[in-house]
Amino acid sequence: MFIGDKGMEVGSTIKGYRRYGGKWKQYMHDTNINVCITNENISQTCMYCFSKLDHSIYRKIVKDKDIKTKVKGSFLCRNPGCVLVSNKKAIKSRDNLSALAIGLSGLCSL
């Protein structure tokens, strides 16, 4: 089983937010199967060209002003040599990309 280390009490807490998680996934699964834990920052890397990913930007006009906001549910690869960019699929969902990154990282560590 491969899990990310988000919620494993790594890093500092944010004021106003409770830190859920802990090591209950490890303790629950370690008796039956091997558990590989991967770094949470791996999901900010493109899995096809290994360059840093950015949040895509959404532009809208409110009261005759151009406002740019980040779309936090998706990642955008800006490397022109990437396979995704050349196939016009540069924007990927954050959840799918994170699951792929955790799975690939876990398979490489076996």
Phi and psi in radians as a Rosetta constraint file:
Dihedral C 1 N 2 CA 2 C 2 CIRCULARHARMONIC -1.971 0.35
Dihedral N 2 CA 2 C 2 N 3 CIRCULARHARMONIC 2.239 0.35
Dihedral C 2 N 3 CA 3 C 3 CIRCULARHARMONIC -2.326 0.35
Dihedral N 3 CA 3 C 3 N 4 CIRCULARHARMONIC 2.664 0.35
Dihedral C 3 N 4 CA 4 C 4 CIRCULARHARMONIC -1.451 0.35
Dihedral N 4 CA 4 C 4 N 5 CIRCULARHARMONIC 2.847 0.35
Dihedral C 4 N 5 CA 5 C 5 CIRCULARHARMONIC -1.598 0.35
Dihedral N 5 CA 5 C 5 N 6 CIRCULARHARMONIC 0.231 0.35
Dihedral C 5 N 6 CA 6 C 6 CIRCULARHARMONIC -1.196 0.35
Dihedral N 6 CA 6 C 6 N 7 CIRCULARHARMONIC 2.291 0.35
Dihedral C 6 N 7 CA 7 C 7 CIRCULARHARMONIC 1.493 0.35
Dihedral N 7 CA 7 C 7 N 8 CIRCULARHARMONIC 0.142 0.35
Dihedral C 7 N 8 CA 8 C 8 CIRCULARHARMONIC -1.665 0.35
Dihedral N 8 CA 8 C 8 N 9 CIRCULARHARMONIC 0.365 0.35
Dihedral C 8 N 9 CA 9 C 9 CIRCULARHARMONIC 1.088 0.35
Dihedral N 9 CA 9 C 9 N 10 CIRCULARHARMONIC 0.782 0.35
Dihedral C 9 N 10 CA 10 C 10 CIRCULARHARMONIC -1.846 0.35
Dihedral N 10 CA 10 C 10 N 11 CIRCULARHARMONIC 2.294 0.35
Dihedral C 10 N 11 CA 11 C 11 CIRCULARHARMONIC 1.564 0.35
Dihedral N 11 CA 11 C 11 N 12 CIRCULARHARMONIC -2.979 0.35
Dihedral C 11 N 12 CA 12 C 12 CIRCULARHARMONIC -1.669 0.35
Dihedral N 12 CA 12 C 12 N 13 CIRCULARHARMONIC 2.774 0.35
Dihedral C 12 N 13 CA 13 C 13 CIRCULARHARMONIC -1.480 0.35
Dihedral N 13 CA 13 C 13 N 14 CIRCULARHARMONIC 2.742 0.35
Dihedral C 13 N 14 CA 14 C 14 CIRCULARHARMONIC -1.799 0.35
Dihedral N 14 CA 14 C 14 N 15 CIRCULARHARMONIC 2.329 0.35
Dihedral C 14 N 15 CA 15 C 15 CIRCULARHARMONIC -1.092 0.35
Dihedral N 15 CA 15 C 15 N 16 CIRCULARHARMONIC 2.306 0.35
Dihedral C 15 N 16 CA 16 C 16 CIRCULARHARMONIC 1.636 0.35
Dihedral N 16 CA 16 C 16 N 17 CIRCULARHARMONIC -0.166 0.35
Dihedral C 16 N 17 CA 17 C 17 CIRCULARHARMONIC -2.040 0.35
Dihedral N 17 CA 17 C 17 N 18 CIRCULARHARMONIC 2.387 0.35
Dihedral C 17 N 18 CA 18 C 18 CIRCULARHARMONIC -1.475 0.35
Dihedral N 18 CA 18 C 18 N 19 CIRCULARHARMONIC 2.577 0.35
Dihedral C 18 N 19 CA 19 C 19 CIRCULARHARMONIC -1.667 0.35
Dihedral N 19 CA 19 C 19 N 20 CIRCULARHARMONIC 1.787 0.35
Dihedral C 19 N 20 CA 20 C 20 CIRCULARHARMONIC -1.539 0.35
Dihedral N 20 CA 20 C 20 N 21 CIRCULARHARMONIC 2.922 0.35
Dihedral C 20 N 21 CA 21 C 21 CIRCULARHARMONIC 2.040 0.35
Dihedral N 21 CA 21 C 21 N 22 CIRCULARHARMONIC -2.126 0.35
Dihedral C 21 N 22 CA 22 C 22 CIRCULARHARMONIC 1.728 0.35
Dihedral N 22 CA 22 C 22 N 23 CIRCULARHARMONIC -2.833 0.35
Dihedral C 22 N 23 CA 23 C 23 CIRCULARHARMONIC -1.851 0.35
Dihedral N 23 CA 23 C 23 N 24 CIRCULARHARMONIC 0.429 0.35
Dihedral C 23 N 24 CA 24 C 24 CIRCULARHARMONIC -1.179 0.35
Dihedral N 24 CA 24 C 24 N 25 CIRCULARHARMONIC -0.546 0.35
Dihedral C 24 N 25 CA 25 C 25 CIRCULARHARMONIC -1.156 0.35
Dihedral N 25 CA 25 C 25 N 26 CIRCULARHARMONIC -0.696 0.35
Dihedral C 25 N 26 CA 26 C 26 CIRCULARHARMONIC -1.107 0.35
Dihedral N 26 CA 26 C 26 N 27 CIRCULARHARMONIC -0.855 0.35
Dihedral C 26 N 27 CA 27 C 27 CIRCULARHARMONIC -1.151 0.35
Dihedral N 27 CA 27 C 27 N 28 CIRCULARHARMONIC -0.583 0.35
Dihedral C 27 N 28 CA 28 C 28 CIRCULARHARMONIC -1.257 0.35
Dihedral N 28 CA 28 C 28 N 29 CIRCULARHARMONIC -0.630 0.35
Dihedral C 28 N 29 CA 29 C 29 CIRCULARHARMONIC -1.778 0.35
Dihedral N 29 CA 29 C 29 N 30 CIRCULARHARMONIC -0.215 0.35
Dihedral C 29 N 30 CA 30 C 30 CIRCULARHARMONIC -1.293 0.35
Dihedral N 30 CA 30 C 30 N 31 CIRCULARHARMONIC -0.249 0.35
Dihedral C 30 N 31 CA 31 C 31 CIRCULARHARMONIC -1.350 0.35
Dihedral N 31 CA 31 C 31 N 32 CIRCULARHARMONIC -0.473 0.35
Dihedral C 31 N 32 CA 32 C 32 CIRCULARHARMONIC -1.879 0.35
Dihedral N 32 CA 32 C 32 N 33 CIRCULARHARMONIC -0.635 0.35
Dihedral C 32 N 33 CA 33 C 33 CIRCULARHARMONIC -2.398 0.35
Dihedral N 33 CA 33 C 33 N 34 CIRCULARHARMONIC 2.909 0.35
Dihedral C 33 N 34 CA 34 C 34 CIRCULARHARMONIC -1.412 0.35
Dihedral N 34 CA 34 C 34 N 35 CIRCULARHARMONIC 2.439 0.35
Dihedral C 34 N 35 CA 35 C 35 CIRCULARHARMONIC -2.042 0.35
Dihedral N 35 CA 35 C 35 N 36 CIRCULARHARMONIC 2.155 0.35
Dihedral C 35 N 36 CA 36 C 36 CIRCULARHARMONIC -1.856 0.35
Dihedral N 36 CA 36 C 36 N 37 CIRCULARHARMONIC 2.250 0.35
Dihedral C 36 N 37 CA 37 C 37 CIRCULARHARMONIC -1.875 0.35
Dihedral N 37 CA 37 C 37 N 38 CIRCULARHARMONIC 2.268 0.35
Dihedral C 37 N 38 CA 38 C 38 CIRCULARHARMONIC -1.939 0.35
Dihedral N 38 CA 38 C 38 N 39 CIRCULARHARMONIC 2.850 0.35
Dihedral C 38 N 39 CA 39 C 39 CIRCULARHARMONIC -1.250 0.35
Dihedral N 39 CA 39 C 39 N 40 CIRCULARHARMONIC 2.490 0.35
Dihedral C 39 N 40 CA 40 C 40 CIRCULARHARMONIC -1.323 0.35
Dihedral N 40 CA 40 C 40 N 41 CIRCULARHARMONIC -0.295 0.35
Dihedral C 40 N 41 CA 41 C 41 CIRCULARHARMONIC -1.441 0.35
Dihedral N 41 CA 41 C 41 N 42 CIRCULARHARMONIC -0.097 0.35
Dihedral C 41 N 42 CA 42 C 42 CIRCULARHARMONIC -1.192 0.35
Dihedral N 42 CA 42 C 42 N 43 CIRCULARHARMONIC -0.394 0.35
Dihedral C 42 N 43 CA 43 C 43 CIRCULARHARMONIC -1.353 0.35
Dihedral N 43 CA 43 C 43 N 44 CIRCULARHARMONIC -0.041 0.35
Dihedral C 43 N 44 CA 44 C 44 CIRCULARHARMONIC -1.706 0.35
Dihedral N 44 CA 44 C 44 N 45 CIRCULARHARMONIC 0.241 0.35
Dihedral C 44 N 45 CA 45 C 45 CIRCULARHARMONIC -2.057 0.35
Dihedral N 45 CA 45 C 45 N 46 CIRCULARHARMONIC 2.400 0.35
Dihedral C 45 N 46 CA 46 C 46 CIRCULARHARMONIC -1.187 0.35
Dihedral N 46 CA 46 C 46 N 47 CIRCULARHARMONIC 2.279 0.35
Dihedral C 46 N 47 CA 47 C 47 CIRCULARHARMONIC -1.375 0.35
Dihedral N 47 CA 47 C 47 N 48 CIRCULARHARMONIC -0.144 0.35
Dihedral C 47 N 48 CA 48 C 48 CIRCULARHARMONIC -1.798 0.35
Dihedral N 48 CA 48 C 48 N 49 CIRCULARHARMONIC -0.531 0.35
Dihedral C 48 N 49 CA 49 C 49 CIRCULARHARMONIC -2.252 0.35
Dihedral N 49 CA 49 C 49 N 50 CIRCULARHARMONIC -0.066 0.35
Dihedral C 49 N 50 CA 50 C 50 CIRCULARHARMONIC 1.074 0.35
Dihedral N 50 CA 50 C 50 N 51 CIRCULARHARMONIC 0.570 0.35
Dihedral C 50 N 51 CA 51 C 51 CIRCULARHARMONIC -1.775 0.35
Dihedral N 51 CA 51 C 51 N 52 CIRCULARHARMONIC 2.875 0.35
Dihedral C 51 N 52 CA 52 C 52 CIRCULARHARMONIC -1.262 0.35
Dihedral N 52 CA 52 C 52 N 53 CIRCULARHARMONIC 2.469 0.35
Dihedral C 52 N 53 CA 53 C 53 CIRCULARHARMONIC -1.712 0.35
Dihedral N 53 CA 53 C 53 N 54 CIRCULARHARMONIC 2.644 0.35
Dihedral C 53 N 54 CA 54 C 54 CIRCULARHARMONIC -2.073 0.35
Dihedral N 54 CA 54 C 54 N 55 CIRCULARHARMONIC 2.813 0.35
Dihedral C 54 N 55 CA 55 C 55 CIRCULARHARMONIC -1.375 0.35
Dihedral N 55 CA 55 C 55 N 56 CIRCULARHARMONIC 2.464 0.35
Dihedral C 55 N 56 CA 56 C 56 CIRCULARHARMONIC -1.280 0.35
Dihedral N 56 CA 56 C 56 N 57 CIRCULARHARMONIC 2.700 0.35
Dihedral C 56 N 57 CA 57 C 57 CIRCULARHARMONIC -1.955 0.35
Dihedral N 57 CA 57 C 57 N 58 CIRCULARHARMONIC 2.313 0.35
Dihedral C 57 N 58 CA 58 C 58 CIRCULARHARMONIC -1.889 0.35
Dihedral N 58 CA 58 C 58 N 59 CIRCULARHARMONIC 2.221 0.35
Dihedral C 58 N 59 CA 59 C 59 CIRCULARHARMONIC -1.849 0.35
Dihedral N 59 CA 59 C 59 N 60 CIRCULARHARMONIC 2.341 0.35
Dihedral C 59 N 60 CA 60 C 60 CIRCULARHARMONIC -2.474 0.35
Dihedral N 60 CA 60 C 60 N 61 CIRCULARHARMONIC 2.755 0.35
Dihedral C 60 N 61 CA 61 C 61 CIRCULARHARMONIC -1.923 0.35
Dihedral N 61 CA 61 C 61 N 62 CIRCULARHARMONIC 2.105 0.35
Dihedral C 61 N 62 CA 62 C 62 CIRCULARHARMONIC -2.197 0.35
Dihedral N 62 CA 62 C 62 N 63 CIRCULARHARMONIC 2.065 0.35
Dihedral C 62 N 63 CA 63 C 63 CIRCULARHARMONIC 0.937 0.35
Dihedral N 63 CA 63 C 63 N 64 CIRCULARHARMONIC 0.859 0.35
Dihedral C 63 N 64 CA 64 C 64 CIRCULARHARMONIC 1.066 0.35
Dihedral N 64 CA 64 C 64 N 65 CIRCULARHARMONIC 0.438 0.35
Dihedral C 64 N 65 CA 65 C 65 CIRCULARHARMONIC -2.108 0.35
Dihedral N 65 CA 65 C 65 N 66 CIRCULARHARMONIC 2.400 0.35
Dihedral C 65 N 66 CA 66 C 66 CIRCULARHARMONIC -1.511 0.35
Dihedral N 66 CA 66 C 66 N 67 CIRCULARHARMONIC 2.034 0.35
Dihedral C 66 N 67 CA 67 C 67 CIRCULARHARMONIC -2.008 0.35
Dihedral N 67 CA 67 C 67 N 68 CIRCULARHARMONIC 2.289 0.35
Dihedral C 67 N 68 CA 68 C 68 CIRCULARHARMONIC -1.866 0.35
Dihedral N 68 CA 68 C 68 N 69 CIRCULARHARMONIC 2.234 0.35
Dihedral C 68 N 69 CA 69 C 69 CIRCULARHARMONIC -2.243 0.35
Dihedral N 69 CA 69 C 69 N 70 CIRCULARHARMONIC 2.628 0.35
Dihedral C 69 N 70 CA 70 C 70 CIRCULARHARMONIC -1.497 0.35
Dihedral N 70 CA 70 C 70 N 71 CIRCULARHARMONIC 2.435 0.35
Dihedral C 70 N 71 CA 71 C 71 CIRCULARHARMONIC -1.622 0.35
Dihedral N 71 CA 71 C 71 N 72 CIRCULARHARMONIC 1.923 0.35
Dihedral C 71 N 72 CA 72 C 72 CIRCULARHARMONIC -1.557 0.35
Dihedral N 72 CA 72 C 72 N 73 CIRCULARHARMONIC 0.073 0.35
Dihedral C 72 N 73 CA 73 C 73 CIRCULARHARMONIC -1.704 0.35
Dihedral N 73 CA 73 C 73 N 74 CIRCULARHARMONIC 0.020 0.35
Dihedral C 73 N 74 CA 74 C 74 CIRCULARHARMONIC -2.517 0.35
Dihedral N 74 CA 74 C 74 N 75 CIRCULARHARMONIC 2.781 0.35
Dihedral C 74 N 75 CA 75 C 75 CIRCULARHARMONIC -2.078 0.35
Dihedral N 75 CA 75 C 75 N 76 CIRCULARHARMONIC 2.622 0.35
Dihedral C 75 N 76 CA 76 C 76 CIRCULARHARMONIC -2.184 0.35
Dihedral N 76 CA 76 C 76 N 77 CIRCULARHARMONIC 2.209 0.35
Dihedral C 76 N 77 CA 77 C 77 CIRCULARHARMONIC -1.612 0.35
Dihedral N 77 CA 77 C 77 N 78 CIRCULARHARMONIC 2.199 0.35
Dihedral C 77 N 78 CA 78 C 78 CIRCULARHARMONIC -1.825 0.35
Dihedral N 78 CA 78 C 78 N 79 CIRCULARHARMONIC 0.084 0.35
Dihedral C 78 N 79 CA 79 C 79 CIRCULARHARMONIC -1.310 0.35
Dihedral N 79 CA 79 C 79 N 80 CIRCULARHARMONIC 2.065 0.35
Dihedral C 79 N 80 CA 80 C 80 CIRCULARHARMONIC -1.189 0.35
Dihedral N 80 CA 80 C 80 N 81 CIRCULARHARMONIC -0.324 0.35
Dihedral C 80 N 81 CA 81 C 81 CIRCULARHARMONIC -1.590 0.35
Dihedral N 81 CA 81 C 81 N 82 CIRCULARHARMONIC 0.055 0.35
Dihedral C 81 N 82 CA 82 C 82 CIRCULARHARMONIC -1.305 0.35
Dihedral N 82 CA 82 C 82 N 83 CIRCULARHARMONIC 2.607 0.35
Dihedral C 82 N 83 CA 83 C 83 CIRCULARHARMONIC -1.135 0.35
Dihedral N 83 CA 83 C 83 N 84 CIRCULARHARMONIC -0.658 0.35
Dihedral C 83 N 84 CA 84 C 84 CIRCULARHARMONIC -1.153 0.35
Dihedral N 84 CA 84 C 84 N 85 CIRCULARHARMONIC -0.716 0.35
Dihedral C 84 N 85 CA 85 C 85 CIRCULARHARMONIC -1.183 0.35
Dihedral N 85 CA 85 C 85 N 86 CIRCULARHARMONIC -0.715 0.35
Dihedral C 85 N 86 CA 86 C 86 CIRCULARHARMONIC -1.190 0.35
Dihedral N 86 CA 86 C 86 N 87 CIRCULARHARMONIC -0.431 0.35
Dihedral C 86 N 87 CA 87 C 87 CIRCULARHARMONIC -1.693 0.35
Dihedral N 87 CA 87 C 87 N 88 CIRCULARHARMONIC 0.191 0.35
Dihedral C 87 N 88 CA 88 C 88 CIRCULARHARMONIC 1.013 0.35
Dihedral N 88 CA 88 C 88 N 89 CIRCULARHARMONIC 0.694 0.35
Dihedral C 88 N 89 CA 89 C 89 CIRCULARHARMONIC -2.268 0.35
Dihedral N 89 CA 89 C 89 N 90 CIRCULARHARMONIC 0.813 0.35
Dihedral C 89 N 90 CA 90 C 90 CIRCULARHARMONIC -1.285 0.35
Dihedral N 90 CA 90 C 90 N 91 CIRCULARHARMONIC -0.366 0.35
Dihedral C 90 N 91 CA 91 C 91 CIRCULARHARMONIC -1.696 0.35
Dihedral N 91 CA 91 C 91 N 92 CIRCULARHARMONIC 2.190 0.35
Dihedral C 91 N 92 CA 92 C 92 CIRCULARHARMONIC -2.147 0.35
Dihedral N 92 CA 92 C 92 N 93 CIRCULARHARMONIC 2.600 0.35
Dihedral C 92 N 93 CA 93 C 93 CIRCULARHARMONIC -1.161 0.35
Dihedral N 93 CA 93 C 93 N 94 CIRCULARHARMONIC 2.472 0.35
Dihedral C 93 N 94 CA 94 C 94 CIRCULARHARMONIC -1.137 0.35
Dihedral N 94 CA 94 C 94 N 95 CIRCULARHARMONIC -0.717 0.35
Dihedral C 94 N 95 CA 95 C 95 CIRCULARHARMONIC -1.195 0.35
Dihedral N 95 CA 95 C 95 N 96 CIRCULARHARMONIC -0.784 0.35
Dihedral C 95 N 96 CA 96 C 96 CIRCULARHARMONIC -1.139 0.35
Dihedral N 96 CA 96 C 96 N 97 CIRCULARHARMONIC -0.711 0.35
Dihedral C 96 N 97 CA 97 C 97 CIRCULARHARMONIC -1.184 0.35
Dihedral N 97 CA 97 C 97 N 98 CIRCULARHARMONIC -0.672 0.35
Dihedral C 97 N 98 CA 98 C 98 CIRCULARHARMONIC -1.163 0.35
Dihedral N 98 CA 98 C 98 N 99 CIRCULARHARMONIC -0.702 0.35
Dihedral C 98 N 99 CA 99 C 99 CIRCULARHARMONIC -1.131 0.35
Dihedral N 99 CA 99 C 99 N 100 CIRCULARHARMONIC -0.697 0.35
Dihedral C 99 N 100 CA 100 C 100 CIRCULARHARMONIC -1.131 0.35
Dihedral N 100 CA 100 C 100 N 101 CIRCULARHARMONIC -0.725 0.35
Dihedral C 100 N 101 CA 101 C 101 CIRCULARHARMONIC -1.147 0.35
Dihedral N 101 CA 101 C 101 N 102 CIRCULARHARMONIC -0.740 0.35
Dihedral C 101 N 102 CA 102 C 102 CIRCULARHARMONIC -1.155 0.35
Dihedral N 102 CA 102 C 102 N 103 CIRCULARHARMONIC -0.714 0.35
Dihedral C 102 N 103 CA 103 C 103 CIRCULARHARMONIC -1.140 0.35
Dihedral N 103 CA 103 C 103 N 104 CIRCULARHARMONIC -0.787 0.35
Dihedral C 103 N 104 CA 104 C 104 CIRCULARHARMONIC -1.157 0.35
Dihedral N 104 CA 104 C 104 N 105 CIRCULARHARMONIC -0.708 0.35
Dihedral C 104 N 105 CA 105 C 105 CIRCULARHARMONIC -1.132 0.35
Dihedral N 105 CA 105 C 105 N 106 CIRCULARHARMONIC -0.693 0.35
Dihedral C 105 N 106 CA 106 C 106 CIRCULARHARMONIC -1.173 0.35
Dihedral N 106 CA 106 C 106 N 107 CIRCULARHARMONIC -0.699 0.35
Dihedral C 106 N 107 CA 107 C 107 CIRCULARHARMONIC -1.157 0.35
Dihedral N 107 CA 107 C 107 N 108 CIRCULARHARMONIC -0.615 0.35
Dihedral C 107 N 108 CA 108 C 108 CIRCULARHARMONIC -1.241 0.35
Dihedral N 108 CA 108 C 108 N 109 CIRCULARHARMONIC -0.444 0.35
Dihedral C 108 N 109 CA 109 C 109 CIRCULARHARMONIC -1.509 0.35
Dihedral N 109 CA 109 C 109 N 110 CIRCULARHARMONIC -0.114 0.35
